[in-house]
Amino acid sequence: MAGTIARSKPAGAGRNLTYGLLDTLGKAIVTGRYDEVPFPTEAELARQYAISRSVTREAVKMLTAKGLLTARPRKGTSVQPAANWNLFDPDVLRWLLDRKFSLDLLRQFSELRIAIEPAAAALAAGAASAERIAAIQAGYDRMAAAEQGKDDPLESDVAFHIAVLRASENPFYAQFQDVVTTALRTSIRFTNCFKGRTASLPQHHAVLAAIAARKPDAARAAMAELIADVVTLIADADRTG
């Protein structure tokens, strides 16, 4: 029986099939389907999914570019260790959300966030335009509305943090938005599951207020405190097993 390919990115039949197979195989690799079994050959994939060899070849090539696969002469194609995956790739990040929840993954995300976001907040306090600060305010307002059931808690939280990254006026920090979005989704899944908590409005307001007041040190400290709260929850969860 032919496998099922996720349909995505409607841009012509061949391209659609390629991206569909990419999504199906990428998700399967990241969630561990091939941890104990060999990755199929291109011919096997073509038969399994009833598609052409050119489609499978292109999808495999794209997965290789993302660091998920490696192809060697006479050894075929195999799955790469997770340490080799391009964790800044939006597709890889999206597939990570389909994995079984892992405290280790959340800890790693939080360690990265605490290295990036406080610095971005400090830069925003010194460099953000009025328009960028208004976007942070809008994200906060959405979070406040979410507390009353008038907006989505996750999407409003994401909007706030992405607005801070963009307000740094540094394109390198802005490039972390996919990582931060995935980290937040993982973090909120954790806090909801273990603590039933929602994002702290006072902590987010402290970040907003410091940036608006053009106080870099205060903005850095406020954002660090916000993320450290998640780190504390992780440590508590580790202790309680």
C-alpha positions as CSV (number, residue, x, y, z in Angstrom):
1,M,0.0,0.0,0.0
2,A,1.3,3.4,-0.9
3,G,2.2,5.8,1.9
4,T,0.5,9.1,2.5
5,I,2.3,12.3,1.6
6,A,1.5,15.5,3.4
7,R,0.3,18.1,0.8
8,S,1.9,21.5,1.2
9,K,3.0,24.6,-0.6
10,P,0.8,24.5,-3.7
11,A,3.1,25.6,-6.4
12,G,2.6,23.1,-9.2
13,A,2.1,19.3,-9.0
14,G,5.8,18.2,-9.0
15,R,6.8,20.9,-6.5
16,N,3.9,20.1,-4.3
17,L,4.7,16.4,-4.3
18,T,8.3,17.2,-3.4
19,Y,7.5,19.4,-0.5
20,G,4.8,17.0,0.6
21,L,7.4,14.1,0.7
22,L,9.9,16.4,2.4
23,D,7.5,17.2,5.2
24,T,6.5,13.5,5.6
25,L,10.1,12.2,5.7
26,G,11.4,15.1,7.7
27,K,8.8,14.6,10.4
28,A,9.4,10.8,10.4
29,I,13.2,11.3,10.8
30,V,12.9,13.9,13.6
31,T,10.3,11.9,15.5
32,G,12.5,8.8,15.5
33,R,10.8,6.5,12.9
34,Y,14.2,5.6,11.4
35,D,16.1,5.3,14.7
36,E,16.1,1.5,14.6
37,V,15.6,0.8,10.9
38,P,17.5,1.8,7.8
39,F,16.4,4.8,5.8
40,P,14.7,3.6,2.5
41,T,16.4,3.9,-0.8
42,E,15.1,6.4,-3.4
43,A,13.6,3.4,-5.3
44,E,11.9,2.1,-2.2
45,L,10.5,5.6,-1.4
46,A,9.2,5.9,-5.0
47,R,7.4,2.6,-4.6
48,Q,6.1,3.3,-1.1
49,Y,4.6,6.7,-2.0
50,A,3.7,6.0,-5.6
51,I,5.8,8.9,-6.9
52,S,8.6,9.4,-9.4
53,R,12.3,8.9,-8.6
54,S,12.9,12.6,-9.5
55,V,10.6,13.6,-6.7
56,T,12.2,11.3,-4.1
57,R,15.7,12.4,-5.2
58,E,14.8,16.1,-4.8
59,A,13.3,15.5,-1.4
60,V,16.3,13.5,-0.2
61,K,18.6,16.2,-1.5
62,M,16.7,18.8,0.5
63,L,16.8,16.7,3.7
64,T,20.5,16.3,3.2
65,A,20.9,20.1,3.0
66,K,19.0,20.4,6.3
67,G,21.5,18.0,7.9
68,L,19.0,15.2,8.5
69,L,20.5,12.7,5.9
70,T,23.9,11.8,4.5
71,A,24.6,10.0,1.3
72,R,27.8,8.0,0.9
73,P,29.0,6.0,-2.1
74,R,28.2,2.3,-1.7
75,K,26.7,2.9,1.7
76,G,23.5,4.6,0.6
77,T,21.5,7.2,2.5
78,S,21.4,7.2,6.3
79,V,19.9,9.4,9.0
80,Q,22.3,11.8,10.6
81,P,22.6,12.2,14.4
82,A,20.5,15.0,15.8
83,A,23.7,17.0,16.6
84,N,24.1,17.4,12.8
85,W,20.6,18.7,12.1
86,N,20.3,22.4,11.1
87,L,18.3,23.5,14.2
88,F,17.8,27.0,12.8
89,D,15.9,25.6,9.8
90,P,12.2,26.5,10.1
91,D,11.1,23.0,8.8
92,V,13.4,21.2,11.3
93,L,12.1,23.4,14.1
94,R,8.5,22.7,13.1
95,W,9.2,18.9,13.1
96,L,10.8,19.1,16.5
97,L,7.4,20.2,17.9
98,D,6.0,16.8,16.8
99,R,8.5,14.9,18.9
100,K,7.6,13.4,22.3
101,F,8.0,16.2,24.9
102,S,11.6,16.4,26.3
103,L,12.7,18.4,29.3
104,D,16.2,18.3,27.8
105,L,15.0,20.0,24.6
106,L,13.2,22.6,26.6
107,R,16.3,23.2,28.7
108,Q,18.4,23.6,25.6
109,F,15.9,26.0,24.0
110,S,15.8,28.0,27.3
111,E,19.6,28.2,27.5
112,L,19.6,29.7,24.0
113,R,16.8,32.1,24.7
114,I,18.5,33.4,27.8
115,A,21.6,34.1,25.8
116,I,19.7,35.9,23.0
117,E,16.6,37.6,24.2
118,P,17.9,39.7,27.1
119,A,20.6,41.1,24.8
120,A,18.0,41.8,22.2
121,A,15.8,43.6,24.8
122,A,18.8,45.8,25.8
123,L,19.5,46.7,22.2
124,A,15.8,47.5,21.7
125,A,15.9,49.9,24.6
126,G,18.6,51.8,22.9
127,A,17.7,51.5,19.2
128,A,14.0,50.7,18.7
129,S,11.9,53.1,16.7
130,A,8.6,54.3,18.0
131,E,7.0,51.9,15.5
132,R,8.9,48.9,16.9
133,I,8.0,49.8,20.4
134,A,4.4,50.1,19.4
135,A,4.6,46.5,18.0
136,I,5.9,45.3,21.4
137,Q,3.0,47.2,23.0
138,A,0.6,45.6,20.6
139,G,2.0,42.1,21.5
140,Y,1.5,42.9,25.2
141,D,-2.0,44.2,24.6
142,R,-2.8,40.9,22.9
143,M,-1.5,39.0,25.9
144,A,-3.7,41.0,28.2
145,A,-6.7,40.3,25.9
146,A,-5.8,36.6,26.0
147,E,-6.0,36.7,29.8
148,Q,-9.7,37.6,29.2
149,G,-10.2,34.9,26.6
150,K,-10.2,37.4,23.7
151,D,-7.0,36.3,22.0
152,D,-4.8,33.3,21.7
153,P,-2.4,33.0,24.6
154,L,0.3,31.3,22.6
155,E,0.2,33.5,19.5
156,S,0.0,36.7,21.5
157,D,3.1,35.6,23.6
158,V,5.0,34.8,20.4
159,A,4.0,38.1,18.9
160,F,5.5,40.0,21.9
161,H,8.8,38.2,21.9
162,I,9.2,38.4,18.1
163,A,8.5,42.2,18.3
164,V,11.3,42.5,20.9
165,L,13.8,40.7,18.6
166,R,12.8,42.9,15.7
167,A,13.0,46.0,17.9
168,S,16.7,45.3,18.5
169,E,17.2,46.7,15.0
170,N,19.8,44.1,14.5
171,P,19.0,41.7,11.6
172,F,21.0,38.9,13.2
173,Y,18.8,38.9,16.3
174,A,15.7,39.1,14.1
175,Q,16.8,35.9,12.4
176,F,16.2,34.0,15.6
177,Q,12.5,34.5,15.4
178,D,11.8,30.9,14.2
179,V,13.9,29.4,17.0
180,V,12.2,31.6,19.6
181,T,8.8,30.8,18.3
182,T,9.5,27.1,18.5
183,A,11.0,27.5,22.0
184,L,7.9,29.3,23.2
185,R,5.6,26.7,21.8
186,T,7.6,24.0,23.6
187,S,7.8,26.1,26.8
188,I,4.1,26.9,26.9
189,R,3.3,23.2,26.3
190,F,5.4,22.4,29.3
191,T,4.0,25.1,31.6
192,N,0.5,24.2,30.7
193,C,1.1,20.5,31.2
194,F,3.0,20.6,34.4
195,K,1.8,23.8,36.1
196,G,-1.3,25.0,34.3
197,R,0.4,28.4,34.1
198,T,0.0,31.2,31.6
199,A,2.6,33.8,30.7
200,S,3.2,36.4,33.4
201,L,1.7,39.8,32.4
202,P,3.7,41.8,35.0
203,Q,7.0,40.2,33.8
204,H,6.2,41.0,30.2
205,H,5.1,44.5,31.1
206,A,8.4,45.1,32.9
207,V,10.3,44.3,29.6
208,L,8.0,46.6,27.7
209,A,8.3,49.5,30.2
210,A,12.1,49.3,30.3
211,I,12.4,49.3,26.5
212,A,9.9,52.2,26.2
213,A,11.8,54.1,28.9
214,R,15.1,53.5,27.0
215,K,16.7,51.7,29.9
216,P,18.9,48.9,28.4
217,D,20.1,47.4,31.7
218,A,16.6,47.2,33.0
219,A,15.3,45.7,29.8
220,R,18.0,43.1,29.9
221,A,17.3,42.2,33.5
222,A,13.6,42.0,33.0
223,M,13.8,39.7,30.0
224,A,16.4,37.5,31.8
225,E,14.1,37.2,34.8
226,L,11.2,36.3,32.5
227,I,13.1,33.4,30.9
228,A,14.7,32.3,34.2
229,D,11.3,31.6,35.5
230,V,11.0,28.8,32.9
231,V,14.4,27.5,33.8
232,T,13.3,27.3,37.4
233,L,10.2,25.3,36.4
234,I,12.4,22.9,34.5
235,A,14.7,22.4,37.5
236,D,11.6,21.7,39.7
237,A,10.2,19.2,37.2
238,D,13.6,17.4,37.1
239,R,13.6,17.2,40.9
240,T,10.1,15.8,41.1
241,G,10.8,13.3,38.3
